[in-house]
Amino acid sequence: MQKFVRHLRHLGSGIGGALLLLGCIESFPIETDITPDSILVVEATITNEAKQQRIVLSRSYALDQQGPNPETNAQVKVVDDGQNEYVFQETEPGTYVSSVPFSAKPGRGYGLNIVTSEGKSYGSDSQILQTGSVIDSVYPVRELNDFGKDGIAVYVDATGSENGSRYFRYTYEETYKIVAPFYVPQDAIVVNDQWPDFEYALVERKSKQTCYGTRISNQIILSNTDGQSANKTKRFQVKFIPRDDYSISHRYSILVKQYTQSAEAYAYYETLRDFSLSENPFSENQPGFLEGNVFSKSDPKERIIGFFDVASVTTKRMFFNYVDFYPGEPLPHYPSFCSIVEPSPGCPGGGSAGCIPSMIRNIREEILVFYDLSSPGSEPAFGAYKMVPFACGNCTKLGTNTVPDFWIE
């Protein structure tokens, strides 16, 4: 029986998620003779951005195990060939952040050093910052994808130096406006919940109608200009958003980040991407063990998963509105089903879901909120109010009502 090891990590930060094995229709016994925590997984990209750099360490685990398994209490540092050391501190299990901000410098070699809590020592091949490419523009185009689905494609144009690297990796962060369709500025609170003296009053609602959601890329996106006369990227698609995706219902923004990589780093991520996109993990096209540039100093035979990368980064943000591409057309469906709940005439106090007392209790459980209470008073007026599911009247269920610093209307 073939043995498999998997590691649960999101692809946006690098490598682990691509090792996920797809689910099967039929269950079958899996034999594992690899200790679940036997393989160190390293996710490390140092950039030319002046910031606190981030490295993630974890351990692989078998298909029949739960994970991920963060590698904790390790000593992590990056050393350049000028003998400068940058020490990393563990900020959460398995995540290490540089104690001070720093940026990779052109022409200088950088290496990764790790000592685990068990005393095992690891290093990497020296990596040099690649000459960067500049994103010229990020732009949306309404079109049909390869499956004939209508939507918005996000394209990138970029220009690299003539003698610079021709290998690129992309990530993105989406931010989008959410508008609660049944929001009202006032809410109802219980003043007296004793029947028949039940009493409620209107108060200003603390939540807002508009919120902002965020999504981060979870795929490995690569492009190259190898073989082209000019080191230019033209009309490269980094994202396709189907028309029925609610994230584009109002206003949408995407921040695209381009990493200029070495040929070795590109080859590593290309293999990782191809494996992650395989529909059949048991096909004959198994890549075997994916070897990177991180190695054990303690045991030359020990296998390590990961690549220590030093990359130049450039970013660009773009906005668009739904009406820019679909003027006068219906919005995508709201992510929460917004059924309207109304009381029944003659409903006994506290007796059914249509009565105010029981609805108030549901509000406290964040199930329903008022959206129409046209005749408030000291006595319930059946039929005078309506309620909707919480997310339909309160957008904070789906995002934050704090406007992002970069947001432009």
C-alpha positions in Angstrom: 0.0 0.0 0.0 1.4 3.4 -1.0 2.1 5.7 2.0 1.0 9.3 2.1 1.6 12.2 4.4 -0.3 15.4 4.3 0.1 18.9 5.8 -2.8 21.3 6.4 -1.8 24.9 5.6 -3.4 27.5 3.4 -1.8 27.9 0.0 -1.8 31.7 0.3 1.2 31.6 2.6 3.0 29.1 0.6 3.4 25.4 0.5 1.4 23.3 2.8 -2.1 23.4 1.4 -0.9 21.9 -1.9 -0.1 18.7 0.0 -3.8 18.1 0.8 -5.1 14.9 -0.7 -8.5 15.1 -2.2 -11.4 13.2 -0.7 -12.5 9.9 -2.1 -16.0 8.5 -2.6 -15.2 5.2 -0.9 -13.2 4.9 2.3 -10.3 2.5 2.4 -7.7 1.6 5.0 -4.4 3.6 4.8 -1.2 2.1 6.1 1.3 4.6 7.5 4.8 3.9 8.6 5.9 7.5 8.7 5.7 9.1 12.1 3.1 11.9 11.8 5.5 14.6 13.1 8.6 13.3 11.3 8.8 15.9 8.5 9.5 19.5 9.2 7.5 21.9 6.9 9.0 25.3 6.3 7.1 28.3 4.8 9.5 31.2 4.4 9.6 34.1 2.0 11.8 37.1 2.9 11.1 40.2 0.8 12.5 43.6 0.0 9.6 45.2 2.0 10.7 47.0 5.1 8.6 45.0 7.6 8.6 42.3 10.2 9.2 39.2 8.1 7.3 36.0 8.9 8.2 32.3 8.8 5.8 29.4 9.6 7.1 26.0 10.9 5.0 22.9 11.3 5.1 19.2 11.1 3.5 16.9 8.5 0.8 14.4 9.6 -0.7 11.2 8.2 -4.0 11.0 6.5 -5.6 9.3 9.5 -4.3 12.0 11.9 -5.7 15.4 12.8 -3.6 18.5 12.2 -1.8 20.8 11.5 1.0 20.4 14.0 2.8 23.6 14.6 6.5 23.4 15.4 6.8 25.4 18.6 9.6 26.8 20.7 12.1 26.8 17.9 15.0 29.2 17.5 14.7 30.9 14.1 17.0 33.4 12.5 18.0 34.7 9.1 21.7 35.5 8.4 23.1 37.5 5.5 26.6 37.2 4.1 27.4 40.5 5.8 27.1 38.7 9.1 23.9 40.5 10.0 21.5 38.3 12.0 17.7 38.8 12.2 16.1 36.9 15.1 12.5 35.7 14.9 10.2 35.4 17.9 7.2 33.0 18.1 4.1 35.1 18.1 1.6 32.2 17.9 2.2 28.4 17.7 4.4 27.7 14.8 4.5 31.4 13.5 7.7 33.3 13.9 8.1 37.0 13.2 11.3 39.0 13.1 12.0 41.0 16.2 12.7 44.1 14.1 11.6 45.1 10.7 14.1 44.5 7.9 14.2 44.2 4.1 16.3 42.0 1.8 19.0 44.0 0.0 20.1 43.5 -3.7 23.3 41.5 -4.2 23.4 40.1 -0.6 23.0 36.4 0.2 20.5 35.3 2.9 20.3 32.0 4.7 17.7 30.4 7.1 18.8 28.8 10.4 16.4 26.8 12.6 17.1 24.9 15.8 14.1 23.0 17.1 13.2 22.5 20.8 14.6 18.9 20.4 18.0 20.4 19.4 17.8 19.5 15.7 19.5 22.0 13.4 18.4 23.0 9.9 19.7 25.4 7.3 19.0 26.5 3.7 20.9 27.3 0.6 21.9 30.9 0.3 19.4 33.0 -1.7 19.9 36.3 -3.4 17.2 38.9 -4.0 16.1 38.9 -7.6 15.8 42.1 -9.6 12.2 43.2 -9.3 9.4 43.7 -11.8 6.9 46.5 -11.5 3.1 46.1 -11.8 2.0 48.6 -14.4 -1.7 48.0 -14.0 -4.4 45.8 -12.5 -7.7 46.0 -14.4 -11.1 44.2 -14.6 -12.7 42.8 -17.7 -16.2 41.4 -18.0 -16.0 38.1 -20.0 -16.9 34.5 -20.1 -14.4 32.0 -18.5 -13.4 28.7 -20.1 -16.6 27.1 -18.8 -18.8 29.8 -20.3 -19.6 31.4 -17.0 -20.1 35.2 -16.9 -18.0 37.2 -14.5 -15.1 39.7 -14.0 -11.6 38.7 -14.8 -8.8 40.5 -13.0 -5.7 41.0 -15.2 -2.1 42.2 -14.5 0.4 44.0 -16.8 3.9 44.2 -15.5 7.4 45.2 -16.7 10.7 43.7 -15.6 14.2 44.7 -16.2 16.0 43.3 -19.2 18.5 41.3 -17.2 16.1 40.6 -14.2 14.4 37.4 -13.2 11.5 36.3 -15.5 9.7 34.2 -12.9 6.8 35.5 -10.8 4.3 34.4 -8.2 1.1 36.2 -7.3 -1.1 36.5 -4.2 -4.0 38.8 -3.6 -6.3 40.2 -0.9 -9.9 41.0 -1.8 -12.0 43.5 0.1 -15.6 44.1 -0.7 -18.6 46.2 0.5 -21.5 44.4 2.2 -24.9 46.1 2.4 -27.5 44.5 4.7 -30.7 44.4 2.5 -33.1 44.7 5.5 -31.3 47.2 7.7 -33.2 49.8 9.7 -31.6 52.4 11.9 -33.7 51.5 15.0 -34.2 48.3 16.9 -36.7 47.1 19.5 -35.8 46.2 23.0 -38.0 44.6 25.7 -39.1 46.9 28.5 -41.5 44.5 30.2 -41.6 40.8 29.1 -44.5 39.9 31.4 -47.8 39.1 29.5 -50.2 40.8 29.1 -48.3 43.9 30.1 -45.6 43.2 27.5 -43.9 46.4 26.5 -41.1 47.2 24.0 -39.4 50.4 22.8 -37.4 51.6 19.8 -33.7 52.4 20.3 -30.9 53.4 17.9 -29.3 50.4 16.4 -25.6 50.1 17.2 -24.7 48.2 14.1 -24.4 49.8 10.6 -25.9 48.9 7.3 -22.5 48.8 5.5 -19.7 46.4 6.3 -16.5 45.1 4.6 -15.5 41.6 4.0 -12.0 40.2 3.2 -10.7 37.1 1.4 -7.1 36.1 0.9 -5.9 34.0 -2.1 -5.5 30.3 -1.4 -3.9 29.1 -4.6 -0.4 29.1 -6.1 -0.5 31.6 -9.0 2.6 31.7 -11.3 3.7 33.3 -14.5 6.9 33.7 -16.4 8.3 35.6 -19.4 10.9 32.9 -20.2 11.3 32.7 -24.0 9.9 36.1 -24.7 12.0 38.9 -26.2 10.8 41.4 -23.6 10.5 40.8 -19.9 6.9 42.0 -19.9 3.8 40.4 -18.5 0.7 41.2 -20.5 -2.9 40.5 -19.7 -2.1 37.8 -17.1 -5.2 36.7 -15.2 -4.8 36.4 -11.5 -8.5 36.0 -10.5 -11.9 35.3 -12.1 -15.0 36.4 -10.1 -18.3 34.8 -11.2 -21.1 37.2 -11.7 -23.1 35.5 -8.9 -20.4 36.0 -6.3 -21.9 38.4 -3.8 -18.5 40.0 -3.1 -18.9 42.2 -6.3 -22.5 43.2 -5.4 -21.6 46.8 -4.6 -18.0 47.9 -4.5 -15.0 45.6 -4.8 -11.3 46.0 -4.3 -8.3 43.7 -4.9 -4.7 44.2 -3.8 -2.4 42.2 -6.1 1.1 41.3 -4.9 3.7 40.1 -7.3 6.8 38.2 -6.1 9.9 38.2 -8.4 11.5 34.8 -7.8 14.5 32.8 -8.8 14.2 30.0 -11.3 14.7 27.5 -8.6 11.9 28.9 -6.4 9.6 29.1 -9.4 10.3 25.4 -10.3 9.5 24.4 -6.7 6.2 26.3 -6.6 5.3 25.0 -10.1 5.7 21.4 -9.0 3.7 22.1 -5.8 0.9 23.8 -7.8 0.7 21.0 -10.3 0.4 18.5 -7.5 -2.3 20.5 -5.7 -4.3 20.7 -8.9 -4.3 17.0 -9.5 -7.8 15.5 -9.4 -6.5 12.1 -8.6 -3.8 11.8 -5.9 -3.3 8.2 -6.7 -2.6 8.7 -10.4 0.7 7.6 -12.0 1.8 11.3 -12.1 2.9 11.4 -8.5 5.8 13.8 -8.0 7.3 11.8 -5.2 8.9 13.7 -2.3 9.0 17.4 -3.1 12.5 18.5 -2.1 13.2 22.2 -1.6 16.3 24.1 -0.5 16.0 23.5 3.3 18.2 20.7 4.8 19.0 19.1 8.1 22.4 19.9 9.5 22.0 17.1 12.1 21.0 14.3 9.7 21.8 14.6 5.9 19.2 11.9 5.2 16.3 13.7 6.9 13.6 14.9 4.5 12.4 18.5 4.8 9.4 20.1 3.0 9.8 23.8 2.1 11.7 26.5 0.3 13.4 29.5 1.7 12.7 32.2 -0.8 14.1 35.8 -1.1 11.8 37.8 -3.4 11.2 41.3 -4.7 7.6 42.5 -4.2 5.5 45.0 -5.9 1.8 45.7 -5.3 -1.1 47.5 -6.9 -4.7 48.0 -5.8 -7.8 48.3 -8.0 -11.5 49.1 -7.4 -14.7 48.7 -9.4 -18.4 48.8 -8.8 -21.0 46.2 -9.9 -22.9 48.8 -11.8 -19.8 49.5 -13.9 -20.3 46.2 -15.6 -23.9 45.2 -14.9 -25.9 48.5 -15.0 -29.6 48.0 -14.2 -29.1 44.3 -13.7 -30.1 42.3 -10.5 -27.5 42.0 -7.8 -26.0 38.6 -6.9 -27.9 36.7 -4.2 -27.1 37.9 -0.7 -25.2 35.1 1.2 -27.9 34.7 3.8 -31.4 33.7 2.9 -33.6 36.6 4.0 -37.0 35.2 4.8 -39.4 37.7 6.4 -41.1 36.6 9.7 -44.4 38.2 10.7 -46.7 37.5 13.8 -50.0 35.7 13.5 -53.2 37.6 14.6 -54.4 36.4 17.9 -51.0 34.8 18.8 -51.0 34.1 22.6 -48.2 35.8 24.5 -45.0 33.9 24.3 -46.8 31.0 22.6 -45.3 30.7 19.2 -42.4 31.9 17.0 -44.6 34.7 15.6 -45.0 36.4 19.0 -42.9 39.3 20.1 -41.7 37.7 23.4 -40.3 34.6 21.7 -38.8 36.7 18.8 -37.0 38.8 21.3 -35.5 35.7 22.8 -34.4 34.7 19.3 -32.7 38.1 18.9 -30.7 37.5 22.0 -29.5 34.3 20.3 -28.6 36.3 17.2 -31.2 34.6 15.1 -33.7 37.4 14.2 -33.7 41.2 14.1 -36.5 43.7 13.6 -36.6 45.5 10.3 -40.1 46.9 10.4 -41.9 48.1 13.6 -44.3 50.8 12.4 -46.7 50.9 15.3 -44.7 50.7 18.6 -46.5 51.1 21.8 -47.1 49.7 25.3 -49.2 46.8 23.9 -48.2 44.5 21.1 -50.0 45.3 17.9 -50.1 42.0 15.9 -49.1 42.5 12.3 -47.4 45.8 13.0 -43.8 44.5 12.9 -41.6 42.2 10.8 -38.4 40.4 11.4 -35.5 38.9 9.4 -32.5 36.6 10.0 -29.7 38.4 11.8 -27.3 38.7 8.8 -30.0 40.3 6.7 -30.4 43.2 9.1 -27.0 43.3 10.6 -24.0 43.1 8.3 -21.5 42.5 11.1 -22.4 38.8 10.7 -20.5 38.8 7.4 -17.8 41.5 7.9 -16.6 44.4 9.9 -18.3 47.8 10.0 -14.9 49.6 10.3 -14.0 51.2 7.0 -10.5 50.1 5.8 -7.9 52.8 5.7 -7.3 52.3 2.0 -11.0 52.3 1.0 -12.0 54.8 -1.7 -15.6 55.4 -2.7 
